[in-house]
Amino acid sequence: MTLPTPATRPFRFGIQASNATTRAEWVSLAQRTEGHGYSVLTMPDHFGDQLAPVPAMMTAANVTTDLRICALVFDNDYKHPVVLGKELATMDLLSDGRVEIGLGAGWMISDYEQLGIPYDSPGVRIDRFVEGLHIIKQCMQPGPFSFEGTHYTITGYDGLPKPAQAKVPVLIGGGGKRVLGIAAREADIVGINPSMHTGVVGPETFGHMTAESVDEKVAIVRAAAGDRLGDIELNIRSFLVNVTDDGAAARGRLAGMLGVDEEMLVSSPFALIGSPAELTERLLERRERWGFSYVIVGADDVEKFAPVVAALAGK
């Protein structure tokens, strides 16, 4: 069976930011992000040492002109989907249409333990997430709707305000077959993630970051997406970033620290270690192989990674 291949899309870039000690620091980060040509500022949704995503993202939108905002990703279990849907629509309206909806089933067990939220089985959390996603999408549509599921019941609700965008893009990231399949069928942006089924980031996480593992995950998306594959933007969050003219030495040091093969850091799309010219070439190769055109790096990488953004954004 020959699987469809994603359309080649222009590159766009984002940063994942979580914290600042002052408003001025946060404002500066958002403005520098936009100034260097990044398209999106994303935030995690956890309960550790980070800013609350809704007010922080809205602040980032308020002090920029074109920068888009997205959670990477909101945990469906932390808010009722009607509440989150109302917040997202309000943010989209007040930002003149710059919201992207990142939503997931939740994975970080420490959040659940600290808040006393039951950490249900992956199947239950994913079932609840699918219902939540449907409700949020319905909140964005004209007129009232009702919904009766296993986890949520909505009766005659009209989600107001409506967003500025006619269709607010949805991002779903996944590392396992079921969530990747859901993402392929339901999302506008599909993020390829390591598997987080253990609830923590540990040594086995890196086993899901190899090029071969990514081949398998992208194949799942292609098979599940079918005819809509051309409408999907493929995303990768590169966790291991080091822009340096001595990439070989940097990869060698990191490989030793992580206990992985250095070649894994060359081929894995979760790693970007090398000079701007080297990383530019690598991203072109990865777009050709997997279709990744939307790449997110860390907030600490804004300036150092900017030459790569300048070379590739929009191309």
Summary of the structure (lengths in Angstrom):
residues: 315
radius of gyration: 19.1
end to end distance: 31.0
largest distance: 60.8
contacts: 1025
relative contact order: 0.15
helix: 46%
strand: 19%
